Amino acid sequence: MKTKLNILLGVLLTILLVSCKSNNKKQKETSTPTETQENTSRQGQAFIKGDVAKPNVLQIAMGSKDHTTLVAAVQAAGLENALVNAGPLMVFAPTNEAFASLPEGTVENLLKPENKAKLALILKHHVTPGNYSKEFLKKFKHLGQASNQNVTVEVKGDDVYVGGAKIIASIPAGNGIVHVVDKVIIPEN
């Protein structure tokens, strides 16, 4: 009886293994060349789909109609993966309106491939390690940015200004917080 049971179990395991290998082979055969090309050109944590966790700072920006210029700049600078790190990160996210108030042609010029390093520096100047609320930021005089430069924190009544940019909204993220600001914070060269 025991021998028949072992033989039956062996046959079932063999069938299971063969069917699993067959399914894997079918899945590999069904991937399209476009999918393969897309997977090799856009790799990293920022491009993983299907995460049900709280949105990270990049996902929040990408989901905002008011931050399309910021998202385009992040993509042009190749900083997507940096913004999905575990953090915590504070991102001071200028609105489209803030970018539009820069001198004419500035954004277009920064988005050119030859200005990638300069664009990356400006964007890093909008990121601070930490996860502090607007209220808690009132305790600071300066913040050290990912650009290796400091920005001044000023309190005017109930308003908080970071690097001269006023925080107009704050959105908690899975890896920190997004503080929406009304101005692009330009680093000192």
Backbone torsions as a table, in degrees:
resi	resn	phi	psi	omega
1	MET	NA	-45.3	-179.2
2	LYS	-63.6	-38.8	179.8
3	THR	-65.1	-43.0	178.5
4	LYS	-63.0	-38.6	179.1
5	LEU	-64.8	-43.2	178.8
6	ASN	-64.0	-40.2	179.1
7	ILE	-64.8	-45.0	178.7
8	LEU	-60.9	-44.0	178.2
9	LEU	-61.9	-42.6	178.0
10	GLY	-61.6	-42.4	179.0
11	VAL	-64.7	-43.6	179.2
12	LEU	-62.6	-43.8	178.7
13	LEU	-62.5	-41.2	179.0
14	THR	-62.5	-45.4	178.5
15	ILE	-60.8	-43.0	179.8
16	LEU	-62.1	-46.3	179.8
17	LEU	-62.8	-43.5	-179.7
18	VAL	-63.7	-41.7	-179.4
19	SER	-68.7	-34.8	177.2
20	CYS	-64.9	-43.9	178.8
21	LYS	-63.2	-38.3	179.4
22	SER	-64.0	-42.7	179.1
23	ASN	-64.9	-42.0	178.7
24	ASN	-61.1	-42.1	-179.8
25	LYS	-63.3	-42.8	179.4
26	LYS	-63.2	-39.9	179.7
27	GLN	-64.0	-41.3	179.7
28	LYS	-65.0	-38.6	-178.4
29	GLU	-70.1	-26.2	-176.2
30	THR	-86.3	-8.1	178.2
31	SER	-71.9	138.9	-176.4
32	THR	-90.9	158.1	177.2
33	PRO	-57.8	-35.3	179.5
34	THR	-62.6	-43.9	178.8
35	GLU	-61.1	-42.8	-178.9
36	THR	-64.6	-43.9	178.8
37	GLN	-63.5	-41.5	-178.8
38	GLU	-64.1	-40.9	-178.3
39	ASN	-66.0	-33.3	-178.4
40	THR	-81.1	-25.7	-177.3
41	SER	-89.1	-23.9	-177.6
42	ARG	-127.0	82.8	-177.1
43	GLN	-109.4	159.4	175.2
44	GLY	118.8	175.7	-176.3
45	GLN	-57.4	-33.6	-175.8
46	ALA	-66.5	-17.7	-173.5
47	PHE	-108.8	10.3	177.0
48	ILE	-79.1	128.4	-178.0
49	LYS	-101.7	160.1	171.0
50	GLY	87.7	9.5	178.5
51	ASP	-75.1	129.4	-178.0
52	VAL	-98.7	5.9	179.7
53	ALA	-71.9	171.9	176.5
54	LYS	-58.0	137.1	-177.1
55	PRO	-57.6	141.9	176.7
56	ASN	-84.0	176.9	-174.7
57	VAL	-61.0	-36.1	178.9
58	LEU	-67.8	-44.1	180.0
59	GLN	-62.4	-37.2	177.7
60	ILE	-63.3	-46.0	179.0
61	ALA	-63.2	-42.4	-178.7
62	MET	-65.9	-27.2	179.8
63	GLY	-87.0	0.1	-176.7
64	SER	-102.8	125.7	176.7
65	LYS	-69.1	-16.9	-179.4
66	ASP	-89.3	0.4	-176.8
67	HIS	-127.9	28.5	-179.2
68	THR	-66.1	-34.7	178.2
69	THR	-68.4	-42.2	177.7
70	LEU	-60.5	-45.3	-179.9
71	VAL	-62.7	-43.1	177.8
72	ALA	-60.7	-39.7	179.0
73	ALA	-67.3	-42.6	178.5
74	VAL	-60.7	-43.0	179.1
75	GLN	-66.8	-41.9	179.4
76	ALA	-64.3	-33.3	179.5
77	ALA	-85.2	-8.7	179.5
78	GLY	69.8	34.0	-175.7
79	LEU	-102.7	12.8	-176.6
80	GLU	-55.5	-47.9	-176.4
81	ASN	-65.0	-31.7	179.3
82	ALA	-65.3	-31.5	-176.8
83	LEU	-85.4	-2.6	177.6
84	VAL	-110.5	4.9	176.6
85	ASN	-59.3	162.2	-177.0
86	ALA	-57.3	-28.8	177.2
87	GLY	75.5	-149.4	7.2
88	PRO	-76.6	146.9	-180.0
89	LEU	-124.3	139.1	168.3
90	MET	-107.5	120.6	178.2
91	VAL	-111.8	124.3	175.0
92	PHE	-94.0	102.3	-168.5
93	ALA	-98.7	104.4	176.9
94	PRO	-66.8	141.8	177.7
95	THR	-76.4	168.3	174.2
96	ASN	-56.5	-39.6	179.3
97	GLU	-61.1	-38.6	178.4
98	ALA	-64.0	-42.7	176.9
99	PHE	-66.0	-37.9	-179.1
100	ALA	-65.7	-24.1	-179.2
101	SER	-81.4	-5.3	174.4
102	LEU	-69.7	158.8	178.2
103	PRO	-53.1	144.2	-177.4
104	GLU	-52.3	133.8	178.1
105	GLY	87.4	-10.5	-177.0
106	THR	-62.0	-50.6	-177.7
107	VAL	-63.0	-47.6	-179.9
108	GLU	-57.8	-41.5	179.9
109	ASN	-66.3	-42.2	-179.7
110	LEU	-66.3	-28.8	-178.2
111	LEU	-77.9	-7.5	178.4
112	LYS	-70.0	142.2	-178.1
113	PRO	-54.2	-34.4	-179.2
114	GLU	-70.2	-13.2	179.0
115	ASN	-106.9	18.1	-176.5
116	LYS	-57.2	-43.5	-178.6
117	ALA	-65.7	-42.1	179.2
118	LYS	-65.5	-42.1	177.7
119	LEU	-62.3	-44.1	179.2
120	ALA	-60.5	-41.4	178.1
121	LEU	-60.9	-44.9	179.8
122	ILE	-62.5	-44.5	-179.3
123	LEU	-66.3	-40.0	177.7
124	LYS	-64.3	-24.6	178.1
125	HIS	-71.9	-6.3	177.6
126	HIS	-104.5	10.1	-176.1
127	VAL	-126.2	133.5	178.6
128	THR	-129.5	138.0	172.3
129	PRO	-66.6	134.9	178.6
130	GLY	131.3	177.3	-179.4
131	ASN	-148.5	76.8	-174.7
132	TYR	-111.5	136.0	176.2
133	SER	-69.2	164.9	176.5
134	LYS	-57.5	-42.3	179.8
135	GLU	-61.0	-44.4	-178.3
136	PHE	-68.6	-32.5	179.2
137	LEU	-62.3	-20.9	179.0
138	LYS	-62.7	-18.2	-179.6
139	LYS	-81.1	-11.9	-175.5
140	PHE	-96.3	153.0	171.0
141	LYS	-105.0	-32.1	-179.7
142	HIS	-143.9	154.7	173.1
143	LEU	-127.4	140.0	174.2
144	GLY	-87.7	122.1	-176.5
145	GLN	-94.5	165.3	177.4
146	ALA	-65.8	-11.2	176.7
147	SER	-81.5	0.5	-175.8
148	ASN	69.0	21.4	174.2
149	GLN	-122.8	161.7	178.1
150	ASN	-100.5	153.8	171.3
151	VAL	-123.8	150.0	179.3
152	THR	-84.0	141.7	174.0
153	VAL	-109.8	125.4	179.1
154	GLU	-123.6	144.0	176.2
155	VAL	-115.7	125.5	177.4
156	LYS	-127.5	99.1	-174.2
157	GLY	67.3	-123.3	176.9
158	ASP	-91.9	-5.8	-176.2
159	ASP	-88.0	145.2	177.3
160	VAL	-119.2	130.2	178.8
161	TYR	-115.7	131.4	177.4
162	VAL	-119.0	116.8	-177.6
163	GLY	59.6	28.5	-179.6
164	GLY	87.9	-5.9	-179.5
165	ALA	-97.8	130.1	-178.8
166	LYS	-82.1	131.4	174.7
167	ILE	-76.1	119.7	-177.7
168	ILE	-108.3	-12.2	176.7
169	ALA	-165.3	157.8	177.4
170	SER	-137.0	134.4	-178.3
171	ILE	-128.8	115.4	177.4
172	PRO	-63.8	143.8	179.9
173	ALA	-127.4	167.0	178.7
174	GLY	-65.2	-27.1	-179.4
175	ASN	-121.1	26.6	177.6
176	GLY	148.7	-133.8	-177.7
177	ILE	-151.1	145.8	174.5
178	VAL	-108.4	119.7	173.5
179	HIS	-102.5	114.1	178.4
180	VAL	-75.9	129.2	-177.8
181	VAL	-123.2	158.4	-174.3
182	ASP	-95.3	7.6	-174.9
183	LYS	-150.6	148.8	172.9
184	VAL	-80.4	129.7	-178.8
185	ILE	-91.6	108.8	-176.6
186	ILE	-92.3	125.2	179.0
187	PRO	-71.5	155.7	172.8
188	GLU	-78.2	130.6	-176.9
189	ASN	-47.6	NA	NA
